[in-house]
Amino acid sequence: MTERGEGSNAALSKYEGYENWKSNIPVMYDWFTNHNLVWPSFSCRFYLQGVYVVVTDGFVPHTLMITNCDVVKPRVKNAEDISQFNEEEQSPFVQRYKTLIHPGEVNRIRELPQKSTIVATHNNSPNVLLWDLEAQPNRHPVNGAPASRPDLILTGHGNDVEFALAMCPTEPFVLSGGRDNSLVLWSIQDHITSLGSTKGSPKLGPRGVFEGHDAIVEDVQFCPSSAQEFCSVGDDYRLILWDARSGNAPVVKVEKAHDADVHCVDWNAQNENLILTGSADKTVHLLDRRKMFVGGVVLPIHKFEGHKDHIFYEPQWCPDRASVLASAGLDDFLNIWVHDKVIGNNNENIFTLCQLSRAQLDLGVGEEKNKKRDENRKKKKKEEMLVRKERVWAAKRLKRLD
């Protein structure tokens, strides 16, 4: 795989780049399928089946759709199916299992690690909604149909919540951030205690409200091994580390983690000292929480600078390889990065593994594959010309016989 050159992005239009990516699908993926949706989706998650959320424009109810995805030939290149990939078609391998009518748009969905059929959603209101996908009845999304009833409503925010939502890996805790500049923490287990409301729709109040941001909280994340430790980022450029055991005040506050709004954060499950942040300044920062400051100034281990526009989508660590991460931005690029022994190694081993996008895909085999594709097209055209000539000759012979 090769790294993208500086001027190559300008050389290809988005359409040409998309065709380039599409032609390289058999090379990149062990298995691939495309499933067209009528309406755009803001969030998509895996659990025991596939889960995806569809956001409509209001003519049809907003829906939360649960699907079964049948990976027919895992880890095998199914070139024949891939070559027939059509953006307008729905995949025979993706089957709808259940549909819920969601009250309002769905900005984010997160599943409970202890029971993945329990999911939480954000919907541009002050509440977080919890759903038991197994217990919820299947609904038909017709115009005017009432919304499905959440199994639990989490209250505590003073303003709308949009994207900042996380589930704890170790305990059934939910964490949310919103436009009220605060974080709210809940324990689902509290629903059976005095904190849980029993009148009308089931509601649950928070275990704690945490204030330290001066602007919208854009993203939150739990420490992989602790339900009491978590972090948050926001439009005030800050990264804040919290510990609920120490009270509601920040433990560490990084005043200027980036040079613009910080949109997303992720915590490394393999090495809990490593934290990723993504920002509107087009960079992803890798930080070590043990030594984030030098002389009072924040010092990232490394700044990943491969994007050309805002890092709006959550950068993520690979779940089973501590040195691999991915980031996506408004430049339509998905970048996969590798860092190896970064700490104490002068960042020498940080590099871009590959960049995939609608705008462009550069792989070592890409140019060769495009060349072969052109050769095949020329060969096919030549064969078609020979067939046409034979038909003309046959028609002339018949005319002479007549």
TIFIGU-109993 format. One record per atom (N, C-alpha, C): residue in one letter; x, y, z. Coordinates in steps of 0.2 Angstrom, whole numbers, plus 5000, padded with zeros to 4 digits. Layout:
! residues N
AXYZ
...
END
This chain:
! residues 402
M500449945000
M500050005000
M500450065000
T500250114997
T500650174996
T500350234999
E500750285001
E500450345005
E500250394999
R499650425001
R499350474996
R499850534995
G499950554989
G500350614987
G500050674989
E500350734989
E500150794991
E499650824986
G499850814979
G499450844974
G498950794971
S498950734973
S498450684970
S497750694971
N497550724977
N496850734979
N496550784974
A496950834972
A496750884967
A496650854960
A497050804959
A497050784952
A496450744950
L496150714955
L495550674954
L494950704956
S494450704952
S493750724955
S493450674959
K492950694963
K492650644968
K492350584964
Y492050604958
Y491750544955
Y492350494952
E492850524950
E493450484947
E493750444953
G493750474959
G494050444965
G493550394967
Y492950404967
Y492450354969
Y492550294965
E492550304958
E492650244953
E493250204955
N493750244957
N494450214958
N494350164964
W494050194970
W493950154976
W493450094974
K492950104970
K492550044968
K492849994964
S493350014960
S493649964956
S494149924960
N494349954966
N494849914970
N494549874976
I493849874976
I493549844982
I493749764982
P493849724977
P494049654978
P494749654981
V495149704980
V495849704982
V495849714990
M495349764992
M495449784999
M495049745004
Y494449715002
Y494049685007
Y494049605006
D493949565011
D493849495011
D493149485008
W492649525010
W491949515008
W491649585008
F491149595004
F490849665003
F490149655001
T489749695004
T489049705001
T488849775002
N488349794998
N488049864998
N487349854999
H487049895003
H486349895005
H486049965004
N485649984999
N485450054999
N484850065003
L484850125006
L484350145011
L483950205008
V483350205009
V482850265006
V483050325009
W483250325016
W483450385019
W484150385022
P484450445023
P485150445026
P485150415033
S485650395035
S485750365042
S486350405045
F486250425052
F486750455056
F487150405060
S486950345061
S487250305065
S487150235064
C487650195064
C487650125062
C488050085067
R487850025070
R488149995075
R488049915074
F488549875076
F488549805076
F488349775083
Y487949725084
Y487849685090
Y487749615088
L487349575091
L487249505088
L487049505081
Q486549545079
Q486349555072
Q486649625071
G486549655064
G486749715063
G486149765065
V486449825067
V485949875069
V486049945065
Y485549975062
Y485750035059
Y485150075060
V485250145060
V484750195061
V484550235055
V483950245053
V483750285047
V483450345050
V483650405047
V483450465049
V483050495043
T482350505043
T481950525038
T481850605038
D481550635033
D481450705032
D480750725035
G480350675039
G479750695042
G479150675038
F479250655032
F478650625028
F478450555031
V479050515033
V478950455035
V479250455042
P478950415047
P479250415054
P479950395054
H480350425059
H481050415060
H481050335063
T481550295060
T481550225062
T482150205065
L482150155070
L482750125072
L482650055069
M483050025065
M483049965061
M483549915063
I483349855065
I483749805067
I483749755061
T484349735059
T484449685053
T484849625055
N484749575051
N485249515051
N485649525045
C486349525046
C486849525040
C487149455040
D487049425034
D487349355033
D488049365029
V488549355032
V489249355029
V489349295026
V489149285019
V489149215016
V489849185016
K490349225014
K491049195013
K491549235017
P491549225024
P492049265027
P492749255025
R493149305025
R493849305023
R493949275016
V493549285012
V493549255005
V493349315000
K493849324995
K493649384990
K493049354986
N492549384986
N491949364982
N491949414976
A492349404971
A492449454966
A491849454962
E491549404961
E490949404956
E490349444959
D490249434965
D489749474968
D489949554968
I490549564970
I490749634971
I490749664964
S490949634958
S490949664952
S490249684950
Q489649654953
Q489049674951
Q488749724956
F489149754960
F488949804965
F488549864962
N487949874964
N487549924961
N487349974967
E487450034967
E487350074973
E486550084974
E486150074969
E485450084970
E485050024972
E485449964973
E485149904975
E485149884982
Q484749844985
Q484749824992
Q485049754992
S485449744997
S485849674997
S485449614999
P485449564996
P485149504998
P485349475005
F485949495007
F486249475013
F486049515019
V485749565018
V485449615024
V484749605024
Q484449575029
Q483749565030
Q483449605036
R482949645035
R482649675041
R482349625046
Y482549635052
Y482249595057
Y481749625062
K481849685063
K481349725067
K481449795066
T480849835066
T480849905065
T480549945071
L480849995074
L480550035079
L480450105077
I479850135078
I479750205076
I480050245082
H480550285080
H480950325085
H480650395086
P480550425092
P480250485093
P480750545091
G480850565085
G481250615083
G481850585079
E482350625077
E482950605073
E483350565078
V483750515075
V484250485079
V484950505078
N485250535082
N485950565081
N486450515083
R486350475088
R486850425090
R486550365093
I486850305092
I486650245096
I487250215099
R487150185105
R487650145108
R487350085111
E487650035111
E487449965114
E487749955121
L487349925125
L487649905132
L488049845131
P488749845133
P489149795132
P488949725136
Q488649745142
Q488449685146
Q487849645143
K487449685139
K486849655135
K486749695129
S487049675123
S487049715117
S486349725114
T485849695117
T485149705114
T484849765118
I485149795123
I484949855126
I485349915123
V485049965120
V485350015116
V485150085119
A485550135119
A485350205120
A485350245114
T484950295114
T484950345108
T484850415110
H485150455106
H485050535107
H484650555101
N484150605103
N483650625098
N483550705098
N484050745099
N483850815099
N483350835105
S483450805110
S483050825116
S483450815122
P483250845128
P483650835134
P483750765137
N483350715134
N483350655137
N483750605133
V483950545136
V484250495133
V483750435133
L483650395128
L483150345127
L483450275127
L483250235132
L483450165132
L482950115129
W483250065125
W482750025121
W482949955122
D482549905124
D482649835124
D482449805117
L482949795113
L482749775106
L482349705106
E482449665111
E482149605111
E481449605113
A481249655118
A480649665120
A480149705116
Q480449755112
Q480049805109
Q479649765103
P479049785102
P478649755096
P478849785090
N478849745084
N478949765078
N478449815075
R478649865072
R478149925070
R478249935062
H477749955059
H477649975052
H477750055052
P478250075049
P478350155049
P477950185043
V477250195045
V476850225040
V476650295043
N476550345039
N476450415040
N475850415046
G476050455051
G475550465056
G475550415062
A475950365061
A476050315066
A476350335073
P476050325079
P476350345085
P477050315086
A477550355090
A478150325091
A478150265096
S478650225095
S478750175100
S478950205107
R478750165112
R478850185119
R479550165121
P479950205123
P480650185126
P480550145132
D480950095134
D480950055140
D481150095146
L481550145145
L481750185150
L482050255147
I481850315151
I482050375149
I482550405154
L483150425152
L483650455157
L483550525157
T483450555162
T483350625163
T483950655167
G484050725166
G484550755170
G484850815166
H484850815160
H485150875156
H484650935156
G484950995156
G484551055156
G484451075149
N484751045144
N484651065137
N484751005132
D484651015126
D484650955121
D485350925121
V485350855120
V485950815119
V485950795112
E486550795109
E486550775102
E487050715100
F487650715102
F488150665099
F488450635105
A488650665111
A489050645116
A488650585120
L488850525119
L488550465122
L488950405122
A489050375128
A489450315129
A489150265134
M489350205133
M489150155138
M489750125141
C489750105147
C490250085151
C490450015149
P491049995148
P491249925146
P491149875152
T491249905158
T491249855164
T490649855168
E490249905168
E489649905172
E489049945168
P488449925170
P487849955166
P487750035167
F488250075165
F488250145166
F488150175159
V487850235159
V487750275153
V488050345155
L488350375150
L488650435151
L488450485145
S488250545146
S488050585140
S488250655141
G488350695136
G488550765136
G488050805131
G487950865133
G487450905129
G487650975128
R487151015126
R487151085125
R487151125131
D487051095137
D487051125143
D487751125146
N488251105142
N488951105144
N489151065150
S488751015151
S488850965156
S488850895154
L489050855159
L489050775158
L488550755163
V488150705161
V487750665166
V487850595166
L487850565172
L488050495172
L487450455176
W487250395173
W486750355175
W486950285177
S486650255181
S486750175182
S486050145181
I486050105176
I485350075174
I485150035180
Q485550005184
Q485349965190
Q484950005195
D485050075194
D484650115199
D483850125197
H483750095191
H483050095189
H482550055194
I482850005198
I482449965202
I482549985209
T482850045210
T482950075217
T482450135217
S482550175223
S482150235224
S482250285219
L482750285215
L482950335210
L482450325204
G482250265203
G481850255197
G481050275198
S480750315193
S480150335194
S479650275192
T479050265195
T478550215193
T477950245190
K477850305190
K477250335187
K477350355180
G476850335176
G476850355169
G477450325165
S477750355161
S478350325157
S478950315162
P479250265162
P479850245166
P480350295165
K480550335170
K481150385170
K481650365175
L482250385174
L482750375179
L483250445179
G483350465186
G483750525187
G484450505187
P484950555187
P485650535186
P485950525193
R486550485192
R486950475198
R487350545200
G487550575194
G487950635195
G487950675189
V488050745190
V488050795185
V488750825185
F489150825180
F489850855180
F489950915176
E490150965179
E490251035175
E490951055175
G491151075169
G491851095168
G491951125161
H491551115157
H491551145150
H491251205150
D491451255145
D491151315144
D490751315137
A490651265134
A490351255128
A490051185127
I489751175121
I489451115120
I489951055121
V489651005125
V490050945125
V489950895119
E490450885115
E490350855109
E490450775109
D490850755114
D490950675114
D491150665121
V491050595123
V491250575130
V491450505129
Q491850475134
Q492150405133
Q492350385140
F492150325142
F492350285148
F493050265147
C493350265153
C494050225154
C493850145153
P494250115149
P494050045147
P493949995153
S494250015159
S494249965165
S493949995171
S493650055170
S493350085176
S492650125174
A492150115178
A491550145177
A491550215181
Q492050235184
Q492150295188
Q492550345184
E492950325180
E493350365176
E493150375169
F493150435166
F492950455160
F493250515157
C493150535151
C493450595148
C492850625143
S493050685142
S492550725138
S492950775134
V492650795128
V492950855124
V492350895122
G492450955120
G491951005118
G492151065113
D491751105112
D491851165108
D492251215111
D492451205117
D492851255121
D493551235120
Y493751185115
Y494451165114
Y494651115119
R494351105124
R494551065130
R494550995130
L494950955133
L494950885135
L494950885142
I494450845145
I494450845152
I494350775155
L494750755160
L494750695163
L494350695169
W493950645171
W493550645177
W493550585181
D493450585187
D493450525191
D492850545196
A492350505195
A491750515200
A491850505207
R492350465209
R492550455216
R492850515219
S493050565215
S493350625218
S492850685218
G492250665216
G491750725216
G491550735209
N491250795208
N491050815202
N491450865198
A492050885201
A492550925198
A493050895193
P493250925188
P493750895184
P494450865188
V494650815186
V495350795188
V495950825185
V495850825178
V496350855173
V495950895168
K496150955167
K495850995162
K496351025157
V496350995151
V496751025146
V496451085142
E496651145144
E496251205141
E496251205134
K496851185130
K496851195123
K497151135120
A496751085120
A496951015117
A497051025110
H496651065106
H496751085099
H496651155098
D496751175092
D496651245090
D495951265087
A495551215088
A494851225086
A494351185090
D493751185089
D493251135092
D493451065092
V493451035098
V493650955098
V492950915098
H492950875092
H492350845091
H492250775094
C492850745095
C492750665096
C493350645100
V493250595104
V493850565108
V493750485109
D494250455110
D494250385111
D494850355115
W494750305119
W495150285124
W495450215122
N496050205122
N496350145120
N496250085125
A495950035123
A495749975127
A496349935129
Q496849935125
Q497449895126
Q497949935130
N497949995129
N498450035133
N498050095136
E497850095142
E497350145145
E497650215146
N498350215145
N498650285145
N498550325139
L498350295133
L498350325127
L497550345125
I497550415123
I496850445122
I496950475115
L496450465111
L496450505104
L495850555104
T496050615101
T495550665100
T495550695093
G494950705091
G494950735084
G494550805084
S494750845079
S494550915080
S494450945073
A494151005074
A493951045068
A494651075065
D495151075068
D495851095066
D496151045061
K495750995059
K495950945054
K496450895056
T496550895063
T497150845066
T496850795071
V497150745071
V497050695077
V497650695081
H497450705088
H498050705093
H498050635097
L498650615098
L498750555102
L499150585108
L498750565114
L499050595121
L499150535125
D499650545130
D499750495135
D499550535142
R499050505145
R498750545151
R499250555157
R499850515157
R500350515162
R500750575161
K500850605155
K501250655154
K500950695148
M500450735149
M500150775144
M500350845144
F500750865149
F500950935150
F501750935150
V502050975147
V502750995148
V502851065149
G503051085155
G503051165156
G502351195156
G501851155158
G501251185158
G500851185151
V501251165146
V500951165139
V500751095137
V500151085134
V499951015132
V500450995127
L500650925127
L501150905123
L500850835120
P500550835114
P500350765112
P500950725110
I500850655110
I501350615108
I501450625100
H500950635097
H500950645090
H500350675087
K500450715082
K499850745078
K499750715071
F499250685070
F499150655064
F498750705059
E499150725054
E498950785050
E498750765043
G498450705041
G498350685035
G497650705032
H497250735036
H496550755034
H496550835031
K496150845026
K496050915023
K495450945026
D495050925030
D494450955033
D494350935040
H493850955043
H493650945050
H493650865051
I493950845057
I493850775060
I493150775063
F492650755060
F492050765063
F491750695066
Y492050645063
Y491850575065
Y492350545070
E492050505074
E492450485080
E493150445078
P493750465080
P494350425078
P494250365083
Q494450305081
Q494350245085
Q495050205084
W495150175090
W495650125091
W495450055088
C495950015085
C495749955084
C495649915090
P495149875091
P494949835097
P495449785099
D495849755094
D496349705096
D497049715095
R497149775092
R497849795090
R497949865093
A498349875098
A498449935102
A498849995097
S499149975092
S499550025088
S499150045082
V498550025081
V498150035075
V497550085076
L497450135073
L496850175074
L496650205067
A496050225067
A495650255061
A495350325062
S495350365057
S495050425058
S494650445052
A494150485052
A493750505046
A493550575047
G493550615041
G493350685042
G492850705036
L492750765036
L492250795031
L492650805024
D493250785024
D493550775017
D493450715014
D492950675017
D492750605014
D493250555014
F493750565018
F494350515019
F494250475025
L494350405025
L494450365031
L495250345031
N495550375036
N496250355036
N496450305041
I496850255040
I497050205044
I497750215046
W497950225052
W498550245055
W498850185059
V499550185059
V499950135063
V500450175067
H500450165073
H501050185077
H501350125081
D501950115081
D502250065084
D502850085089
K502750075096
K503150095101
K503350175100
V502750205100
V502850275099
V503150315105
I502950295111
I503250325117
I503950305118
G504350365118
G505050355119
G505450335112
N505150335107
N505450315100
N505450375095
N505350435098
N505350495093
N504850495087
N504350455088
N503850455084
N504050425077
E504550395077
E504850365070
E504350315067
N504050285070
N503650225067
N502950245066
I502750305066
I502050325065
I502050335057
F501550305054
F501450315047
F500750305045
T500550325039
T499850315036
T499850245033
L499450195036
L499450135032
L499050135026
C498450165026
C498150175019
C497550235020
Q497350255015
Q496750305015
Q496250285010
L495650275013
L495050255009
L494550305009
S494250325003
S493750375003
S493350374996
R492850414996
R492450424990
R492850464986
A493250504988
A493650544984
A494250514981
Q494550464984
Q495150434981
Q495350374986
L495650324982
L495950264986
L496650254982
D497150254986
D497850244984
D498050174987
L498150124982
L498450064985
L499050044979
G499550004982
G500049994977
G499749954971
V499249914972
V498949884966
V498449914962
G498249974964
G497750014961
G497950034954
E498550064953
E498650084946
E498750024941
E498949964944
E499049904940
E498349874938
K497849884943
K497249854942
K496849894937
N496949964937
N496650014932
N496849994925
K497549984925
K497849964918
K497549904915
K497449854920
K497149784918
K496449794916
R496049844919
R495349854918
R495249884911
D495749934909
D495749964903
D495949914897
E496349874899
E496549824894
E495949774892
N495649754897
N495049714897
N494449754892
R494349814894
R493949854890
R494049854883
K494749864881
K494949874874
K494849804871
K495049754874
K494949684872
K494249664870
K493749684875
K493049674874
K492749714868
K493049774867
K492849824862
K493049794855
K493649764855
K493949734849
K493549674847
E493349634852
E492949574851
E492249594848
E491949644851
E491249674848
E491349694841
M491949724839
M492049754832
M492049694828
L492449634830
L492449574825
L491749544824
V491349544830
V490749514829
V490249554824
R490349624825
R489949664820
R490149654813
K490849644812
K491149634805
K490849574802
E490849514806
E490649454804
E489849454802
R489449494806
R488749504804
R488649534798
V489049594796
V489049624790
V489249584784
W489749544785
W490049494780
W489449444779
A489149424784
A488649374783
A488049404779
A487849464781
A487349494778
A487449504770
K488049524768
K488249534761
K488249464758
R488449414761
R488449344757
R487749324756
L487249334761
L486549324760
L486249364754
K486449424754
K486249464748
K486449444742
R487049424741
R487349394735
R486949334733
L486749284738
L486449224736
L485749244734
D485449294736
D484749314734
D484749334727
END
